[in-house]
Amino acid sequence: MSAETIQIKHEESLVQLIWALFSALLGEALRRSRATADPIESGFLPS
């Protein structure tokens, strides 16, 4: 494999890692917003 191929594969894995973290955070936020209807208790708004 050439250095360019390795670089491309590294960038793809980095994007996948960022996307996985983002979707995990988004999923957690959605679960918290469904768990309680009060935005102050869920921690989205300052009390």
mmCIF file of the N, C-alpha and C atoms, coordinates in Angstrom:
data_MODEL
# 
_entry.id   MODEL 
# 
loop_
_atom_site.group_PDB 
_atom_site.id 
_atom_site.type_symbol 
_atom_site.label_atom_id 
_atom_site.label_alt_id 
_atom_site.label_comp_id 
_atom_site.label_asym_id 
_atom_site.label_entity_id 
_atom_site.label_seq_id 
_atom_site.pdbx_PDB_ins_code 
_atom_site.Cartn_x 
_atom_site.Cartn_y 
_atom_site.Cartn_z 
_atom_site.occupancy 
_atom_site.B_iso_or_equiv 
_atom_site.pdbx_formal_charge 
_atom_site.auth_seq_id 
_atom_site.auth_comp_id 
_atom_site.auth_asym_id 
_atom_site.auth_atom_id 
_atom_site.pdbx_PDB_model_num 
ATOM 1   N N  . MET A 1 1  ? 0.854   -1.203 0.000  1.00 0.00 ? 1  MET A N  1 
ATOM 2   C CA . MET A 1 1  ? 0.000   0.000  0.000  1.00 0.00 ? 1  MET A CA 1 
ATOM 3   C C  . MET A 1 1  ? 0.889   1.252  0.000  1.00 0.00 ? 1  MET A C  1 
ATOM 4   N N  . SER A 1 2  ? 0.464   2.217  -0.741 1.00 0.00 ? 2  SER A N  1 
ATOM 5   C CA . SER A 1 2  ? 1.221   3.464  -0.788 1.00 0.00 ? 2  SER A CA 1 
ATOM 6   C C  . SER A 1 2  ? 0.891   4.328  0.423  1.00 0.00 ? 2  SER A C  1 
ATOM 7   N N  . ALA A 1 3  ? 1.694   5.341  0.629  1.00 0.00 ? 3  ALA A N  1 
ATOM 8   C CA . ALA A 1 3  ? 1.463   6.252  1.752  1.00 0.00 ? 3  ALA A CA 1 
ATOM 9   C C  . ALA A 1 3  ? 0.137   6.984  1.588  1.00 0.00 ? 3  ALA A C  1 
ATOM 10  N N  . GLU A 1 4  ? -0.235  7.279  0.339  1.00 0.00 ? 4  GLU A N  1 
ATOM 11  C CA . GLU A 1 4  ? -1.503  7.979  0.106  1.00 0.00 ? 4  GLU A CA 1 
ATOM 12  C C  . GLU A 1 4  ? -2.683  7.108  0.513  1.00 0.00 ? 4  GLU A C  1 
ATOM 13  N N  . THR A 1 5  ? -2.613  5.810  0.194  1.00 0.00 ? 5  THR A N  1 
ATOM 14  C CA . THR A 1 5  ? -3.695  4.895  0.557  1.00 0.00 ? 5  THR A CA 1 
ATOM 15  C C  . THR A 1 5  ? -3.832  4.807  2.072  1.00 0.00 ? 5  THR A C  1 
ATOM 16  N N  . ILE A 1 6  ? -2.702  4.732  2.765  1.00 0.00 ? 6  ILE A N  1 
ATOM 17  C CA . ILE A 1 6  ? -2.727  4.673  4.228  1.00 0.00 ? 6  ILE A CA 1 
ATOM 18  C C  . ILE A 1 6  ? -3.338  5.953  4.791  1.00 0.00 ? 6  ILE A C  1 
ATOM 19  N N  . GLN A 1 7  ? -2.969  7.096  4.218  1.00 0.00 ? 7  GLN A N  1 
ATOM 20  C CA . GLN A 1 7  ? -3.509  8.378  4.679  1.00 0.00 ? 7  GLN A CA 1 
ATOM 21  C C  . GLN A 1 7  ? -5.022  8.424  4.494  1.00 0.00 ? 7  GLN A C  1 
ATOM 22  N N  . ILE A 1 8  ? -5.509  7.958  3.335  1.00 0.00 ? 8  ILE A N  1 
ATOM 23  C CA . ILE A 1 8  ? -6.955  7.974  3.071  1.00 0.00 ? 8  ILE A CA 1 
ATOM 24  C C  . ILE A 1 8  ? -7.673  7.072  4.074  1.00 0.00 ? 8  ILE A C  1 
ATOM 25  N N  . LYS A 1 9  ? -7.134  5.873  4.302  1.00 0.00 ? 9  LYS A N  1 
ATOM 26  C CA . LYS A 1 9  ? -7.769  4.958  5.252  1.00 0.00 ? 9  LYS A CA 1 
ATOM 27  C C  . LYS A 1 9  ? -7.764  5.550  6.661  1.00 0.00 ? 9  LYS A C  1 
ATOM 28  N N  . HIS A 1 10 ? -6.707  6.259  7.016  1.00 0.00 ? 10 HIS A N  1 
ATOM 29  C CA . HIS A 1 10 ? -6.639  6.892  8.338  1.00 0.00 ? 10 HIS A CA 1 
ATOM 30  C C  . HIS A 1 10 ? -7.705  7.976  8.453  1.00 0.00 ? 10 HIS A C  1 
ATOM 31  N N  . GLU A 1 11 ? -7.886  8.768  7.411  1.00 0.00 ? 11 GLU A N  1 
ATOM 32  C CA . GLU A 1 11 ? -8.903  9.819  7.442  1.00 0.00 ? 11 GLU A CA 1 
ATOM 33  C C  . GLU A 1 11 ? -10.298 9.215  7.535  1.00 0.00 ? 11 GLU A C  1 
ATOM 34  N N  . GLU A 1 12 ? -10.535 8.108  6.824  1.00 0.00 ? 12 GLU A N  1 
ATOM 35  C CA . GLU A 1 12 ? -11.846 7.455  6.890  1.00 0.00 ? 12 GLU A CA 1 
ATOM 36  C C  . GLU A 1 12 ? -12.133 6.960  8.302  1.00 0.00 ? 12 GLU A C  1 
ATOM 37  N N  . SER A 1 13 ? -11.139 6.358  8.946  1.00 0.00 ? 13 SER A N  1 
ATOM 38  C CA . SER A 1 13 ? -11.359 5.842  10.297 1.00 0.00 ? 13 SER A CA 1 
ATOM 39  C C  . SER A 1 13 ? -11.576 6.987  11.281 1.00 0.00 ? 13 SER A C  1 
ATOM 40  N N  . LEU A 1 14 ? -10.921 8.122  11.045 1.00 0.00 ? 14 LEU A N  1 
ATOM 41  C CA . LEU A 1 14 ? -11.116 9.279  11.915 1.00 0.00 ? 14 LEU A CA 1 
ATOM 42  C C  . LEU A 1 14 ? -12.534 9.817  11.776 1.00 0.00 ? 14 LEU A C  1 
ATOM 43  N N  . VAL A 1 15 ? -13.028 9.884  10.545 1.00 0.00 ? 15 VAL A N  1 
ATOM 44  C CA . VAL A 1 15 ? -14.400 10.343 10.315 1.00 0.00 ? 15 VAL A CA 1 
ATOM 45  C C  . VAL A 1 15 ? -15.385 9.383  10.975 1.00 0.00 ? 15 VAL A C  1 
ATOM 46  N N  . GLN A 1 16 ? -15.128 8.078  10.858 1.00 0.00 ? 16 GLN A N  1 
ATOM 47  C CA . GLN A 1 16 ? -16.021 7.094  11.478 1.00 0.00 ? 16 GLN A CA 1 
ATOM 48  C C  . GLN A 1 16 ? -16.024 7.236  12.993 1.00 0.00 ? 16 GLN A C  1 
ATOM 49  N N  . LEU A 1 17 ? -14.861 7.511  13.578 1.00 0.00 ? 17 LEU A N  1 
ATOM 50  C CA . LEU A 1 17 ? -14.770 7.689  15.023 1.00 0.00 ? 17 LEU A CA 1 
ATOM 51  C C  . LEU A 1 17 ? -15.550 8.920  15.466 1.00 0.00 ? 17 LEU A C  1 
ATOM 52  N N  . ILE A 1 18 ? -15.357 10.037 14.750 1.00 0.00 ? 18 ILE A N  1 
ATOM 53  C CA . ILE A 1 18 ? -16.079 11.269 15.091 1.00 0.00 ? 18 ILE A CA 1 
ATOM 54  C C  . ILE A 1 18 ? -17.577 11.056 14.942 1.00 0.00 ? 18 ILE A C  1 
ATOM 55  N N  . TRP A 1 19 ? -17.999 10.383 13.862 1.00 0.00 ? 19 TRP A N  1 
ATOM 56  C CA . TRP A 1 19 ? -19.420 10.139 13.639 1.00 0.00 ? 19 TRP A CA 1 
ATOM 57  C C  . TRP A 1 19 ? -19.994 9.255  14.741 1.00 0.00 ? 19 TRP A C  1 
ATOM 58  N N  . ALA A 1 20 ? -19.236 8.240  15.168 1.00 0.00 ? 20 ALA A N  1 
ATOM 59  C CA . ALA A 1 20 ? -19.703 7.356  16.237 1.00 0.00 ? 20 ALA A CA 1 
ATOM 60  C C  . ALA A 1 20 ? -19.876 8.130  17.541 1.00 0.00 ? 20 ALA A C  1 
ATOM 61  N N  . LEU A 1 21 ? -18.926 8.992  17.862 1.00 0.00 ? 21 LEU A N  1 
ATOM 62  C CA . LEU A 1 21 ? -19.043 9.803  19.079 1.00 0.00 ? 21 LEU A CA 1 
ATOM 63  C C  . LEU A 1 21 ? -20.231 10.749 18.988 1.00 0.00 ? 21 LEU A C  1 
ATOM 64  N N  . PHE A 1 22 ? -20.395 11.391 17.829 1.00 0.00 ? 22 PHE A N  1 
ATOM 65  C CA . PHE A 1 22 ? -21.494 12.334 17.640 1.00 0.00 ? 22 PHE A CA 1 
ATOM 66  C C  . PHE A 1 22 ? -22.844 11.636 17.766 1.00 0.00 ? 22 PHE A C  1 
ATOM 67  N N  . SER A 1 23 ? -22.987 10.481 17.112 1.00 0.00 ? 23 SER A N  1 
ATOM 68  C CA . SER A 1 23 ? -24.266 9.785  17.166 1.00 0.00 ? 23 SER A CA 1 
ATOM 69  C C  . SER A 1 23 ? -24.543 9.241  18.570 1.00 0.00 ? 23 SER A C  1 
ATOM 70  N N  . ALA A 1 24 ? -23.495 8.856  19.294 1.00 0.00 ? 24 ALA A N  1 
ATOM 71  C CA . ALA A 1 24 ? -23.687 8.397  20.669 1.00 0.00 ? 24 ALA A CA 1 
ATOM 72  C C  . ALA A 1 24 ? -24.163 9.541  21.557 1.00 0.00 ? 24 ALA A C  1 
ATOM 73  N N  . LEU A 1 25 ? -23.559 10.708 21.393 1.00 0.00 ? 25 LEU A N  1 
ATOM 74  C CA . LEU A 1 25 ? -23.982 11.872 22.181 1.00 0.00 ? 25 LEU A CA 1 
ATOM 75  C C  . LEU A 1 25 ? -25.400 12.281 21.819 1.00 0.00 ? 25 LEU A C  1 
ATOM 76  N N  . LEU A 1 26 ? -25.717 12.249 20.535 1.00 0.00 ? 26 LEU A N  1 
ATOM 77  C CA . LEU A 1 26 ? -27.058 12.619 20.093 1.00 0.00 ? 26 LEU A CA 1 
ATOM 78  C C  . LEU A 1 26 ? -28.084 11.626 20.633 1.00 0.00 ? 26 LEU A C  1 
ATOM 79  N N  . GLY A 1 27 ? -27.764 10.349 20.591 1.00 0.00 ? 27 GLY A N  1 
ATOM 80  C CA . GLY A 1 27 ? -28.669 9.334  21.115 1.00 0.00 ? 27 GLY A CA 1 
ATOM 81  C C  . GLY A 1 27 ? -28.898 9.503  22.609 1.00 0.00 ? 27 GLY A C  1 
ATOM 82  N N  . GLU A 1 28 ? -27.835 9.815  23.342 1.00 0.00 ? 28 GLU A N  1 
ATOM 83  C CA . GLU A 1 28 ? -27.965 10.044 24.788 1.00 0.00 ? 28 GLU A CA 1 
ATOM 84  C C  . GLU A 1 28 ? -28.837 11.260 25.061 1.00 0.00 ? 28 GLU A C  1 
ATOM 85  N N  . ALA A 1 29 ? -28.654 12.321 24.276 1.00 0.00 ? 29 ALA A N  1 
ATOM 86  C CA . ALA A 1 29 ? -29.468 13.525 24.459 1.00 0.00 ? 29 ALA A CA 1 
ATOM 87  C C  . ALA A 1 29 ? -30.941 13.232 24.180 1.00 0.00 ? 29 ALA A C  1 
ATOM 88  N N  . LEU A 1 30 ? -31.212 12.435 23.159 1.00 0.00 ? 30 LEU A N  1 
ATOM 89  C CA . LEU A 1 30 ? -32.599 12.091 22.842 1.00 0.00 ? 30 LEU A CA 1 
ATOM 90  C C  . LEU A 1 30 ? -33.207 11.235 23.944 1.00 0.00 ? 30 LEU A C  1 
ATOM 91  N N  . ARG A 1 31 ? -32.425 10.288 24.480 1.00 0.00 ? 31 ARG A N  1 
ATOM 92  C CA . ARG A 1 31 ? -32.938 9.457  25.576 1.00 0.00 ? 31 ARG A CA 1 
ATOM 93  C C  . ARG A 1 31 ? -33.256 10.315 26.793 1.00 0.00 ? 31 ARG A C  1 
ATOM 94  N N  . ARG A 1 32 ? -32.376 11.259 27.103 1.00 0.00 ? 32 ARG A N  1 
ATOM 95  C CA . ARG A 1 32 ? -32.613 12.121 28.269 1.00 0.00 ? 32 ARG A CA 1 
ATOM 96  C C  . ARG A 1 32 ? -33.828 13.007 28.059 1.00 0.00 ? 32 ARG A C  1 
ATOM 97  N N  . SER A 1 33 ? -34.014 13.515 26.842 1.00 0.00 ? 33 SER A N  1 
ATOM 98  C CA . SER A 1 33 ? -35.150 14.407 26.597 1.00 0.00 ? 33 SER A CA 1 
ATOM 99  C C  . SER A 1 33 ? -36.462 13.628 26.653 1.00 0.00 ? 33 SER A C  1 
ATOM 100 N N  . ARG A 1 34 ? -36.421 12.326 26.295 1.00 0.00 ? 34 ARG A N  1 
ATOM 101 C CA . ARG A 1 34 ? -37.639 11.515 26.388 1.00 0.00 ? 34 ARG A CA 1 
ATOM 102 C C  . ARG A 1 34 ? -37.886 11.051 27.817 1.00 0.00 ? 34 ARG A C  1 
ATOM 103 N N  . ALA A 1 35 ? -36.810 10.915 28.601 1.00 0.00 ? 35 ALA A N  1 
ATOM 104 C CA . ALA A 1 35 ? -36.941 10.402 29.963 1.00 0.00 ? 35 ALA A CA 1 
ATOM 105 C C  . ALA A 1 35 ? -37.690 11.387 30.848 1.00 0.00 ? 35 ALA A C  1 
ATOM 106 N N  . THR A 1 36 ? -37.500 12.668 30.624 1.00 0.00 ? 36 THR A N  1 
ATOM 107 C CA . THR A 1 36 ? -38.193 13.663 31.434 1.00 0.00 ? 36 THR A CA 1 
ATOM 108 C C  . THR A 1 36 ? -38.669 14.795 30.543 1.00 0.00 ? 36 THR A C  1 
ATOM 109 N N  . ALA A 1 37 ? -39.836 15.317 30.834 1.00 0.00 ? 37 ALA A N  1 
ATOM 110 C CA . ALA A 1 37 ? -40.373 16.417 30.036 1.00 0.00 ? 37 ALA A CA 1 
ATOM 111 C C  . ALA A 1 37 ? -39.858 17.754 30.545 1.00 0.00 ? 37 ALA A C  1 
ATOM 112 N N  . ASP A 1 38 ? -39.207 17.746 31.711 1.00 0.00 ? 38 ASP A N  1 
ATOM 113 C CA . ASP A 1 38 ? -38.713 18.986 32.302 1.00 0.00 ? 38 ASP A CA 1 
ATOM 114 C C  . ASP A 1 38 ? -37.281 19.244 31.834 1.00 0.00 ? 38 ASP A C  1 
ATOM 115 N N  . PRO A 1 39 ? -37.045 20.271 31.028 1.00 0.00 ? 39 PRO A N  1 
ATOM 116 C CA . PRO A 1 39 ? -35.696 20.500 30.499 1.00 0.00 ? 39 PRO A CA 1 
ATOM 117 C C  . PRO A 1 39 ? -34.686 20.890 31.568 1.00 0.00 ? 39 PRO A C  1 
ATOM 118 N N  . ILE A 1 40 ? -35.136 21.444 32.681 1.00 0.00 ? 40 ILE A N  1 
ATOM 119 C CA . ILE A 1 40 ? -34.208 21.820 33.751 1.00 0.00 ? 40 ILE A CA 1 
ATOM 120 C C  . ILE A 1 40 ? -33.656 20.559 34.422 1.00 0.00 ? 40 ILE A C  1 
ATOM 121 N N  . GLU A 1 41 ? -34.522 19.576 34.674 1.00 0.00 ? 41 GLU A N  1 
ATOM 122 C CA . GLU A 1 41 ? -34.067 18.343 35.311 1.00 0.00 ? 41 GLU A CA 1 
ATOM 123 C C  . GLU A 1 41 ? -33.142 17.548 34.399 1.00 0.00 ? 41 GLU A C  1 
ATOM 124 N N  . SER A 1 42 ? -33.355 17.608 33.098 1.00 0.00 ? 42 SER A N  1 
ATOM 125 C CA . SER A 1 42 ? -32.519 16.834 32.181 1.00 0.00 ? 42 SER A CA 1 
ATOM 126 C C  . SER A 1 42 ? -31.162 17.488 31.968 1.00 0.00 ? 42 SER A C  1 
ATOM 127 N N  . GLY A 1 43 ? -30.987 18.726 32.423 1.00 0.00 ? 43 GLY A N  1 
ATOM 128 C CA . GLY A 1 43 ? -29.686 19.365 32.376 1.00 0.00 ? 43 GLY A CA 1 
ATOM 129 C C  . GLY A 1 43 ? -29.434 20.193 31.135 1.00 0.00 ? 43 GLY A C  1 
ATOM 130 N N  . PHE A 1 44 ? -30.436 20.419 30.303 1.00 0.00 ? 44 PHE A N  1 
ATOM 131 C CA . PHE A 1 44 ? -30.223 21.210 29.099 1.00 0.00 ? 44 PHE A CA 1 
ATOM 132 C C  . PHE A 1 44 ? -30.274 22.709 29.382 1.00 0.00 ? 44 PHE A C  1 
ATOM 133 N N  . LEU A 1 45 ? -31.066 23.101 30.356 1.00 0.00 ? 45 LEU A N  1 
ATOM 134 C CA . LEU A 1 45 ? -31.181 24.519 30.679 1.00 0.00 ? 45 LEU A CA 1 
ATOM 135 C C  . LEU A 1 45 ? -30.633 24.769 32.078 1.00 0.00 ? 45 LEU A C  1 
ATOM 136 N N  . PRO A 1 46 ? -29.975 25.895 32.292 1.00 0.00 ? 46 PRO A N  1 
ATOM 137 C CA . PRO A 1 46 ? -29.502 26.210 33.648 1.00 0.00 ? 46 PRO A CA 1 
ATOM 138 C C  . PRO A 1 46 ? -30.676 26.446 34.592 1.00 0.00 ? 46 PRO A C  1 
ATOM 139 N N  . SER A 1 47 ? -30.546 25.966 35.794 1.00 0.00 ? 47 SER A N  1 
ATOM 140 C CA . SER A 1 47 ? -31.655 26.112 36.744 1.00 0.00 ? 47 SER A CA 1 
ATOM 141 C C  . SER A 1 47 ? -31.683 27.503 37.358 1.00 0.00 ? 47 SER A C  1 
# 
